[in-house]
């Protein structure tokens, strides 16, 4: 085996390891986003349960529910739609990164493989940056909405 072939084989092996690491990191990020969504739903159920347990009379409950229906529910729906949109975008990005990962193995030369690996790495980092920024913004909005809901519709001080 010539020196050039040995170098190409070593470069391909290194690229494969890098691609594998990037792919696994993307999958971990996807899994974290999914777990965050599930945790958000669990916390929402707990908040609703606490809120409904602490309400007073039937008249108070009806008044608060009417107010929620008019104001809080549309906001909560909007936040959940934003979450679903983020989840769908993240899913599509993961699929695109996976396609780029497979594309590296279809390279016709070492130069082509290097170009594809560089594109994959740049895309992965860009996707990670966008997803972290989006997750932080979305979570901040959701928390602010829930805080507003609890502040506004929480049990009255007796």
C-alpha positions as CSV (number, residue, x, y, z in Angstrom):
1,X,0.0,0.0,0.0
2,X,1.5,3.3,-1.0
3,X,2.0,6.2,1.4
4,X,-0.8,8.2,-0.3
5,X,-3.3,5.3,0.2
6,X,-2.2,5.0,3.8
7,X,-2.8,8.7,4.4
8,X,-6.1,8.6,2.6
9,X,-7.2,5.6,4.7
10,X,-6.1,7.3,7.9
11,X,-8.0,10.5,6.8
12,X,-11.1,8.5,6.0
13,X,-10.9,6.7,9.4
14,X,-10.5,10.0,11.2
15,X,-13.4,11.5,9.3
16,X,-15.5,8.5,10.1
17,X,-14.8,8.9,13.8
18,X,-15.6,12.7,13.6
19,X,-18.8,12.0,11.7
20,X,-19.8,9.4,14.2
21,X,-19.2,11.8,17.1
22,X,-21.1,14.6,15.4
23,X,-24.0,12.3,14.6
24,X,-24.1,11.0,18.2
25,X,-24.0,14.6,19.5
26,X,-26.9,15.5,17.2
27,X,-28.9,12.6,18.4
28,X,-28.1,13.5,22.1
29,X,-29.3,17.1,21.4
30,X,-32.5,15.7,19.7
31,X,-33.1,13.5,22.8
32,X,-32.5,16.4,25.2
33,X,-35.1,18.5,23.2
34,X,-37.6,15.6,23.4
35,X,-37.0,15.1,27.2
36,X,-37.4,18.9,27.7
37,X,-40.7,18.8,26.0
38,X,-41.9,15.9,28.1
39,X,-40.7,17.6,31.3
40,X,-42.5,20.8,30.2
41,X,-45.7,18.8,29.9
42,X,-45.3,17.1,33.3
43,X,-44.7,20.5,34.9
44,X,-47.7,21.9,33.2
45,X,-49.9,19.2,34.6
46,X,-48.5,19.8,38.1
47,X,-49.2,23.5,37.8
48,X,-52.7,22.9,36.7
49,X,-53.3,20.3,39.4
50,X,-51.9,22.7,42.1
51,X,-54.0,25.6,40.7
52,X,-57.2,23.7,40.6
53,X,-56.7,22.2,44.1
54,X,-56.3,25.6,45.7
55,X,-59.3,27.3,44.1
56,X,-62.2,28.2,46.4
57,X,-65.9,28.1,45.6
58,X,-67.5,27.1,42.4
59,X,-68.2,30.7,41.5
60,X,-64.5,31.6,41.9
61,X,-63.6,28.6,39.8
62,X,-66.0,29.6,37.1
63,X,-64.8,33.2,37.0
64,X,-61.2,32.1,36.8
65,X,-61.9,29.6,34.1
66,X,-63.7,32.2,32.0
67,X,-60.8,34.6,32.4
68,X,-58.3,31.8,31.5
69,X,-60.4,30.8,28.5
70,X,-60.3,34.4,27.2
71,X,-56.6,35.1,27.9
72,X,-54.4,32.3,29.2
73,X,-55.4,29.5,26.9
74,X,-54.6,31.3,23.7
75,X,-51.2,32.2,25.0
76,X,-50.6,28.6,26.2
77,X,-51.7,27.3,22.8
78,X,-49.3,29.7,21.0
79,X,-46.4,28.6,23.2
80,X,-47.2,24.9,22.5
81,X,-47.4,25.6,18.8
82,X,-44.0,27.3,19.0
83,X,-42.6,24.2,20.8
84,X,-44.1,21.9,18.1
85,X,-42.6,24.1,15.4
86,X,-39.2,24.0,17.1
87,X,-39.4,20.2,17.5
88,X,-40.3,19.8,13.8
89,X,-37.5,22.1,12.7
90,X,-35.1,20.2,14.9
91,X,-36.3,16.8,13.5
92,X,-35.7,18.1,9.9
93,X,-32.3,19.4,10.8
94,X,-31.3,16.1,12.3
95,X,-32.4,14.3,9.1
96,X,-30.4,16.8,7.0
97,X,-27.3,16.2,9.1
98,X,-27.8,12.5,8.9
99,X,-28.0,12.8,5.1
100,X,-24.8,14.9,5.1
101,X,-23.1,12.2,7.2
102,X,-24.0,9.5,4.7
103,X,-22.9,11.8,1.9
104,X,-19.3,11.8,3.3
105,X,-19.2,8.0,2.6
106,X,-20.2,8.7,-1.0
107,X,-17.2,11.0,-1.6
108,X,-15.3,10.2,-4.7
109,X,-11.9,11.5,-3.5
110,X,-10.1,12.6,-0.4
111,X,-10.6,16.2,-1.3
112,X,-14.3,15.6,-1.8
113,X,-14.5,13.8,1.5
114,X,-12.7,16.6,3.3
115,X,-15.1,19.2,1.8
116,X,-18.1,17.1,2.8
117,X,-16.8,16.6,6.3
118,X,-16.1,20.4,6.7
119,X,-19.7,21.1,5.4
120,X,-21.1,18.6,7.9
121,X,-19.1,20.1,10.8
122,X,-20.1,23.6,9.9
123,X,-23.8,22.6,9.5
124,X,-23.7,20.7,12.8
125,X,-22.3,23.7,14.7
126,X,-24.7,26.1,13.0
127,X,-27.6,23.8,13.9
128,X,-26.5,23.4,17.4
129,X,-26.2,27.2,17.8
130,X,-29.6,27.9,16.4
131,X,-31.2,25.1,18.5
132,X,-29.7,26.2,21.8
133,X,-30.8,29.8,21.1
134,X,-34.3,28.7,20.1
135,X,-34.6,26.4,23.1
136,X,-33.6,29.2,25.5
137,X,-36.0,31.7,24.0
138,X,-38.9,29.2,23.9
139,X,-38.3,28.0,27.4
140,X,-38.1,31.6,28.7
141,X,-41.4,32.4,27.0
142,X,-43.1,29.4,28.4
143,X,-41.9,30.0,31.9
144,X,-43.0,33.7,31.6
145,X,-46.4,32.6,30.4
146,X,-46.9,30.2,33.2
147,X,-45.6,32.7,35.8
148,X,-48.1,35.2,34.5
149,X,-50.9,32.6,34.6
150,X,-50.1,31.7,38.2
151,X,-49.7,35.3,39.3
152,X,-53.0,36.3,37.6
153,X,-55.2,33.3,38.4
154,X,-53.6,31.9,41.5
155,X,-55.6,31.5,44.7
156,X,-56.7,34.7,46.3
157,X,-55.1,35.7,49.6
158,X,-57.6,35.1,52.5
